[in-house]
Amino acid sequence: MKVDFDVIVVGGGHAGSEASHACAVMGKKTLLCVLNINMIANMPCNPSIGGSAKGIVVREIDALGGIMGKLADKHYMQMKILNLSKGPGVQSLRSQEDKKTYPLCVRDYLLQTENLTIWQIEVTKIERLTTNEDEESYFQISFADNREKIIVRSVILCTGTFLESVILRGHTVTPAGPDGENPSHGLSKSLRELGLDLFRLKTGTPPRIKKDSIDFSVLEPQYGTEGNIAFSFDTTEFLPLDKQCVCYLTYTNEKTHQIIKEHLSDSAMYGGVVTGVGPRYCPSIEDKIVRFKDKERHLLFLEPESFSNDSIYLQGFSTSMPVDVQEKMVHSLKGLEHCEILKYAYAIEYDAIKPLEFSQSLMSYKVKGLFGAGQVIGTSGYEEAAALGLMAAINCVRYLNKENSFILRRDEAYIGIMIDDLVTKGTEEPYRLLSSRNEFRMIARSDNADSRLMKYGYELGLNSKQRYQRFLDKRKNIENAIKALNKVHVGNNKEVKEYIKNLGFEEPSSDQSFYNLLKRQFVEYKKLQKFATLPFLSDTEINCLEIEAKYEGYIKMAYEQAFKLKQMEDYKIPSDIDYKQITGISLEAREMLSKIKPSTIGLASRVISVHPADIDTLLFYIKHKQKNK
């Protein structure tokens, strides 16, 4: 059979960008199909990358060899560390990105990628040409302009929020994609014909305000974080803090809430127009007012969208109200009483594929060779989409090479947690990554994403030998510093003793090593360098060293817990197991286990509707069956 491409990636958002790039770099002839080539990696919702948990995901993408982090570092307007007053397990980066230049940078980067072809064309039909599960898959792809059909070996769906999408404002329903782009028609029908289970989801975006019409003098300024901080481990150029943009803070008030309450029936969400389920952790402002009735005000951020325009994004004010009601709502806010609205908020509803349709490799159970990533399989956010696009690409290439799937464990990465949650529990709403979802926060930190994942990226062919060597050199520098700190002791050094006492600690004993001193809060490596000859370290290396020293005990406990859970995680479930025969498991649990077919006890334990008692029974059943063989 004549094959035109090894891989077709359908959709050029953040998932599609990572997927197409990774497939091409890993040596596969790749076709990326987009509806608008100038909207590749578009930011139709918020002009930012990162955030709580999400910033760690961007670091993980970078460590694996993805592109989001390094390109975001070239176009940020503000960079800050979130949760800086808290421990390193929840600290995360967030950048205010230039909405105009970042997508263009991604587009140009992809256009220069070897093995990657980009077509501006709508995919309308995907047909599987092989029906025998043992045969290699081939797909025939049809297009909207009736051009000649092509044959590909595999498909990665990254259609975002475009499948049969409609824009909702009040009771007005308009067929359209994000930012008023054309929606995708026909592909949903094709996916159903392949046997995939689709459902409707909803998300939305706030209004944009003209900068010069805002009274910033009455608002609270929000600045970036001082220092050379970045998503990518390769970034060496940084935007000085005084060159970064300033964001501002305002709040809803009693008047805002009253307007919303009086017009609830006018909103698409509460007026019966919306059929899809919206994101629980990023609700519309009317949803916040209804759900949190006792809250007197809600936090709102005013964030610039680009250095080249005067558009301000009103974060936290997503709504599906009619235009006239939006005018009243926005003008009720402090500092925005006389503002001009450049673009009105809207909700968007679209088709998605239920994530339970996919395995841990992100390949469809029903359609061999078809992978899914991003919002089309139930997530929300650019970062989640990019991570899933990267992982789908890796596993797609490994599938084509007849290699085992690449699966990240929950203790290895937030990416592993997200995929595990999606394919074992499913979701009824757009899934969002949160630090609270991670039971291994002291292991999967922002500072150590390279230690966790850089080697994987090198072995997969996504990280160059030079890049991996730089990582090894960094680790060697940190290890040498630890050795040096352990060799140096306080002795009779009065300056050291005085330094420690001034920080509020008791005078250290003479036999205390400098490494033990560094474990104490507020003790800094740079200060200890003044009292002894210690290796030079970069600021990044010092940050890693101090976190590893100060939280050594907690990190060790986290690894011990992960090891215990891993023993259960890796306990294999026979592939031919018939859950219907296990009478001690609840009917609901049997149905879910039969549907998902988890490969290990660990995966089975996280399947929705499966309880600890079911796991105990399952373990007993497997061991008893193996003993009697």
C-alpha positions, 0 to 999 in steps of 0.5 A: 500500500502506498503510504504518503505519511507516517503520521498525520497530526490533525490540529495545530494548537499547543497539542498539535505543535508538540506532537508534529514537532516530536514525530518529525524529530524522531524521524517520522515523515509527518503531516500537520493539518491546520485550519489556519496556518497563522493560528498555529499555537494560538492563545484564544483564551488567556495570554499566559503559560504556566501557573500552579502545577501547569508551570511544572508541566512546562518544565517537564515538557522542556526536559523531555525535549518539547518546544513550549518552554524554550519558545515561551522564554523568548516572548514573555512580557512578565515572569513570576514564581507562584507560591514563593512563600510556600515550599518547593513542592508547590512552587511553579512558574507563570509567564505573561506571554505576548499573544502576537509574537509567541504563536508566530514563533511556534509557526516559524519554528515548525516550518523549519523542522525537518520531516514536517509538512504543514497543510492549511486544510480541513480534515473531514474524514478518517477511515481505517483501511485494516480491520484485523487487529494483528495487521498494521494499521493504515488510514485514508484521510479525506479533506474539505476541498475534495483534494486527493485522499492520502494514506497514512500509517497513524493519526494523532487527533489534536483538534482542540475545541473546534469539533462542531464548535459553537460560540455562545453569548446569551441565547445567541448561538453561532457556529464558530471556533475560538477567536471567531475561526471556522469550526470543524464540520464532519470529523465528529461523524467520522470519529463516531463511525470509527466507534469512538464515544464523543461528548460535549464540553464547554469552556469560555473566555473573558472580555478584552478591555482597551488599555487607555480606557482603564484607570490604573491609579486605583488598582493594585499593581502585580509585578514579576519575580526578580532574578533570571528565571525561565521555563527552559533549562537552556535559556540564557537570556532574560528580560530584566524586571524593569522591562517587564509589563505590570499586571493589575488587580481588581475585584468584583463588588456588590453591584457586579453581583447584583447585575449578574443575579438579575440577568442569570436567565439571560446567560447561555449557561443558566438560560438552558442554551449550554449542553456541555459541561464546563470546567469546575476549576475555571468557572464563569463569573456567573457560576462563581456568584451562584456557587459561592453565594457568601463570598462578597467579592472575587479576584480579577487580574488585568493582564496585557496581551501583547507589547504591540497592542492595547488589549487587556485580558480580564482574567477571572471574568469569563462569561456567556452573558449577552453583550449589553449585560457584559457592558453593565458587568464590566463597568461596575468594576473598580477602575473600569467604570468608563472602559471600552470593551474591545472584544466581548466574552463568550462561551464555546461548546465543542465535541470531545472524545471520552478519555476512557477510550484511550490507553496509557499510551494515548492510543485508542483501544478501539482504533489501533494507530489512532492517538488523541491529545489535548482538549479533544480528549477532555483536558483544559489549558495550553500546558496540559494539551502540549504535554499530551501532544508530546506524549502521544507523539512519542508513543505513536512513533514507538508504535510505528517502530513496534516498540513498547509504549513510553509511560510516565509513572505518577511519581515521575511527573505531573504528566504521568498523573494527568494521563493516569487520571484521564485514562483510568478515571475519565472526566465529565468536565474539562480536566485541569492539572492541580498540585492537589492531584499530586501525591508526590509533590516533593518528588515532582518539583519545578527545580528537578524536572531535568533530573527526572526526565532529561535522560528519557528525552535523550534516550527517545531522541528528543534531546541532543547529546550536547544538551544531555551532557550539559545536564550531566555537568550540572548534576556533577557540579551539585554533587561536587558541592555536596562533597565539599560541604560535607568535608568542611566543618565549623571548627573554631570559625567564629564568623560561621558561628556568628552567622548561624546565631544571627539567623536565630539558631543555637551556636553550632558545634565544632564538628558540624559539617557545612552541609548540615548547616545548609539544611537549616532555613535561611542558611545560604550557600553563597554565604557559606562560600565566604567562610570556606573554599567551596565550588562555584555554582550557577544560581540555578545549581545553587537553587537545586542544591539548597532545595535538596539539602533543606528538604532532604528528609521530606524527599527521602520519605516521599521516595520511600512512599513511592517505592511502596506504591510502585510495588503494587503498581507493578503487580501485573493483571493477566490480560485474559482475566474475566472480571465477570467471574470474580463474584466478590467485586461489585458489579459497577467495578467489574463493568469499569475494569472490563471496559478499561482493562488496567494492566496492573493493580496500581492502575486498577486501584485508580479506576473510578468506582473501584474501591479498596475492597475490590482491589483486595478481592482482585489480588486474592483472585489473581494469586489464587488462580496463579497458584492453581495453575 
